[in-house]
Amino acid sequence: MKIYVLTENMPGGKFGAEHGISYYIQHNGQRILFDTGHTDLFLRNASTLGIDLLKNTDTIVLSHGHWDHGDGLPKLLAAHQAINPGAKLHSDRGEAVQFISHPEIFQTRYRKGENENIGIKVNLSELETAFNIQLSAKPIEIEPGIFYMGEIPRNTVFESKTTAFVLENQEADFIIDDSGLVLVEKDEIILISGCAHSGICNMMEYAKEITGLNKFKAVLGGFHLKLNNLQTKETIKYIKSQKIDQIFPSHCTQLPALAAFYQEFEFQQLKTGMILEF
C-alpha cells in the first residue's frame, strides 16, 4: 500500500502546499483520490510525482463538503473537459471513474458571523457529467479491504459537541457529511480522515465496527483539534489506549494540539510530496 501526499498544509521540498488535503492511494489494485484541496495544486504535485490523475484514478472519495477539500474538483473537471469535452472520465483501465461521498456535501455553509460560502463550488449535475456517482450515508466497500465510511456515529462525550459553522438557514452545521476512508492491511486498520469534524475517536470506533477489526496500523489526516484542551487530552488518552503503530495528525490540527500530540507520540509531520508505505 502506498499513500502519496498531494496536498497538505506543509510543503515538502519542491512541492507546493496550501490549506487543504489531497491524498492518492494505491491499495488492493485500486487507485483512489481522497479529497482535492482547493486549487489545482493536487494535479501539479501529482504530475511532479509522475502520476497522471486523469488516467490513473479509479475512484474519487470526498471526505466532506468544505472548500479546502473539494474546490479542486472543478480543476479536475476542467482538465478532463479540455481533452474529452462532454465525455465521462475513464481510467486507463477503460472504466468510468466513480465518485463517492455523502448526500449532504452540496450544502451552502458558513462560519458563524461570516457571509462567505465555505461549501464546495461544484454541484451534482456538474459531477454527473464526468463520474459515476454514489452518494451514501452508509458505508461502501469499494474493494475488499477498502471502505468509504459514510456518516460517522457520534458517541464520545468529548467530541463534536459544539460547532463554529452554520447552514444557509442559520441552523448549526455539525458537518454530518464528515467521513473518511478505511484501509485494511494484514488485519490492521489504516484510517484516513479529511477533517474529523465528527471526532477522530468516533471515527476510529466506527472503523472497528465497519471492519470487525481492533488493531490500528496508522491514523492520518486532519484531527480538527485547535488547543491543548480537554478534547485534545481525552483524544490523546484514547489513542494511547489503542496502541497504534503510527499517527499523522495534520491539516486542521493546530500547533498547540500538535505539540501535545508530539510529546506523546513523536510523529512525523506530513508534507506534500511524501510517500507513505504500509
C-alpha positions in Angstrom: 0.0 0.0 0.0 1.2 3.5 -0.9 -0.3 6.9 0.1 1.0 9.9 -1.8 0.6 13.3 -0.1 -0.6 15.5 -3.0 -1.8 18.5 -0.9 -1.2 19.3 2.7 -0.6 22.5 4.8 3.2 21.9 4.9 5.4 22.0 1.8 8.0 19.3 1.2 11.0 20.2 -1.0 10.0 21.2 -4.5 6.3 20.5 -3.8 3.8 23.4 -3.2 1.4 23.5 -0.2 -1.9 25.0 0.6 -4.5 24.8 3.4 -6.2 21.6 2.4 -5.8 17.8 1.9 -5.4 15.6 -1.1 -4.0 12.0 -0.9 -3.5 9.5 -3.7 -3.8 5.9 -2.5 -2.8 2.6 -4.2 -4.2 -0.4 -2.4 -5.5 -3.8 -3.4 -5.4 -2.9 -7.1 -7.5 0.3 -6.5 -6.2 3.8 -7.2 -8.1 6.3 -5.1 -8.0 10.1 -5.0 -9.1 11.2 -1.5 -10.0 14.9 -1.5 -8.6 17.5 -3.9 -7.6 20.6 -1.8 -8.9 23.9 -3.2 -6.8 24.7 -6.2 -5.1 22.7 -9.0 -2.1 22.1 -6.7 -3.0 18.4 -6.3 -2.8 18.0 -10.1 0.5 19.7 -10.3 2.1 17.8 -7.3 0.8 14.6 -8.7 2.4 15.3 -12.1 5.7 16.0 -10.3 5.4 12.6 -8.7 4.8 11.0 -12.1 1.0 10.4 -11.5 -1.5 11.3 -14.2 -4.7 11.6 -12.2 -6.8 11.8 -15.4 -5.6 8.3 -16.4 -4.5 6.7 -13.1 -7.6 7.2 -10.9 -10.3 4.6 -10.4 -12.3 6.2 -7.5 -12.6 9.7 -6.0 -13.7 10.0 -2.4 -14.7 13.4 -1.0 -14.5 13.5 2.8 -17.0 16.3 3.3 -18.3 19.4 1.6 -15.8 22.1 2.6 -13.9 24.3 0.1 -10.4 23.2 1.2 -11.2 19.6 0.5 -13.4 19.8 -2.7 -12.8 23.0 -4.6 -10.1 21.3 -6.6 -12.8 19.2 -8.2 -13.7 21.9 -10.8 -10.0 22.0 -11.7 -10.0 18.3 -12.4 -13.2 18.6 -14.4 -11.8 21.4 -16.5 -8.6 19.4 -17.2 -10.7 16.5 -18.3 -13.1 18.5 -20.4 -10.2 20.2 -22.2 -9.2 16.8 -23.5 -12.5 14.9 -23.8 -15.4 17.5 -23.8 -18.8 16.1 -22.8 -17.4 12.6 -22.0 -17.2 10.8 -18.7 -13.7 10.4 -17.2 -12.4 6.9 -17.8 -9.2 5.4 -16.2 -6.6 3.8 -18.4 -8.3 0.5 -17.5 -11.3 1.6 -19.5 -13.8 2.0 -16.6 -15.6 5.2 -15.7 -14.2 6.8 -12.6 -16.6 6.6 -9.6 -17.2 9.5 -7.2 -18.2 8.6 -3.6 -19.3 10.9 -0.9 -22.2 11.8 1.5 -25.5 13.2 0.1 -25.2 16.4 2.1 -21.9 17.6 0.6 -23.5 20.3 -1.6 -25.0 22.5 1.2 -24.3 26.2 1.3 -22.5 26.7 4.6 -20.7 29.4 6.6 -18.6 30.1 9.6 -20.6 31.8 12.3 -20.7 35.5 11.9 -19.4 35.5 8.3 -21.1 35.6 4.9 -18.7 33.7 2.7 -19.8 30.3 1.5 -17.2 27.8 2.6 -19.0 24.9 0.9 -17.8 23.3 -2.3 -18.1 25.3 -5.6 -19.4 22.4 -7.7 -22.9 20.8 -8.0 -24.2 17.4 -8.5 -25.1 17.9 -12.2 -21.5 19.0 -13.0 -20.1 15.9 -11.3 -22.5 13.7 -13.1 -21.1 14.8 -16.4 -17.7 13.2 -15.6 -18.2 10.5 -13.0 -20.4 7.6 -11.9 -21.8 9.0 -8.6 -22.5 7.1 -5.4 -23.8 9.3 -2.6 -24.4 7.4 0.6 -24.7 8.0 4.4 -23.9 4.2 4.8 -20.5 2.6 4.4 -19.5 1.4 1.0 -17.0 -1.4 0.4 -15.1 -0.1 -2.6 -13.0 -3.2 -2.9 -12.2 -5.9 -0.3 -10.1 -4.1 2.3 -11.2 -0.6 1.2 -14.2 1.2 2.8 -15.8 4.6 2.5 -17.1 5.2 6.0 -20.3 7.1 5.3 -21.9 9.1 8.2 -20.0 8.7 11.5 -21.9 7.9 14.7 -21.0 10.5 17.3 -20.9 8.7 20.6 -17.9 10.0 22.6 -18.8 12.5 25.4 -15.9 14.9 24.4 -16.2 15.2 20.6 -18.4 17.1 18.2 -20.4 18.9 20.9 -20.0 22.4 19.5 -19.6 23.8 16.1 -18.2 27.0 14.5 -20.4 26.6 11.4 -23.9 27.4 10.3 -26.1 26.4 7.3 -27.8 28.8 4.9 -30.9 28.9 7.2 -28.6 29.7 10.2 -29.1 26.4 11.8 -26.0 24.9 13.5 -23.9 22.9 11.0 -22.3 19.9 12.6 -20.9 18.7 9.2 -22.9 15.5 9.3 -21.3 14.6 5.9 -17.9 14.3 7.5 -16.4 10.9 6.7 -13.2 9.1 5.9 -11.6 6.1 4.3 -10.6 2.8 6.0 -8.0 0.5 4.5 -7.2 -2.9 5.8 -3.6 -4.3 5.6 -2.8 -7.6 7.2 -5.8 -7.4 9.5 -4.8 -3.9 10.7 -6.7 -0.7 10.1 -5.3 2.4 8.4 -7.8 5.3 8.9 -7.6 8.4 6.7 -9.5 11.5 7.8 -10.2 14.7 6.0 -11.0 16.9 9.0 -12.6 14.6 11.6 -15.4 17.1 12.3 -17.2 14.0 13.7 -14.3 13.4 16.1 -11.3 11.2 15.3 -12.1 8.9 18.2 -15.6 8.4 16.9 -14.1 7.6 13.5 -11.8 5.1 15.0 -14.6 3.3 16.8 -16.7 3.2 13.7 -13.7 1.9 11.7 -13.6 -1.0 14.1 -17.3 -1.6 13.7 -17.1 -1.5 9.9 -14.2 -3.9 9.6 -14.7 -6.1 12.6 -11.0 -5.5 13.5 -9.5 -3.8 16.5 -5.8 -3.1 15.7 -4.8 0.1 14.0 -1.7 0.3 11.9 -2.0 4.1 11.3 -4.3 7.1 11.6 -3.6 10.1 9.4 -5.2 13.4 8.2 -7.0 16.3 9.9 -7.9 15.8 13.6 -9.7 19.2 13.8 -8.1 20.0 17.2 -7.1 23.5 18.0 -6.0 23.8 21.6 -4.4 21.6 24.2 -7.8 21.4 26.0 -10.0 18.7 27.4 -10.9 17.3 24.0 -7.2 17.1 22.9 -6.2 15.4 26.2 -9.1 12.9 26.0 -8.2 12.2 22.4 -4.6 11.5 23.3 -5.7 9.3 26.1 -8.0 7.3 23.8 -5.4 6.9 21.0 -2.7 5.7 23.5 -5.2 3.1 24.7 -5.4 1.8 21.1 -1.7 1.1 20.9 -1.5 2.5 17.3 1.8 2.0 15.4 1.8 5.4 13.7 -0.3 8.6 13.8 0.0 11.6 11.5 -2.2 14.5 12.8 -2.2 17.2 10.1 -4.0 19.9 8.2 -6.6 21.4 10.6 -4.8 20.2 13.7 -3.3 23.4 15.0 0.1 24.0 16.8 -1.0 23.7 20.5 -2.7 20.4 19.8 0.1 19.2 17.5 2.6 20.0 20.3 0.6 18.0 22.8 0.5 15.0 20.4 4.2 15.2 19.7 5.1 15.0 23.3 3.3 11.6 23.4 3.9 10.1 20.0 6.8 11.9 18.3 5.1 11.6 14.9 6.4 12.5 11.5 4.8 15.7 10.1 3.0 15.2 6.8 4.4 17.3 4.0 3.5 17.5 0.3 5.4 15.0 -1.9 5.8 12.4 0.9 5.0 8.8 0.1 3.9 6.6 2.9 4.2 2.8 2.5 2.5 0.2 4.8 
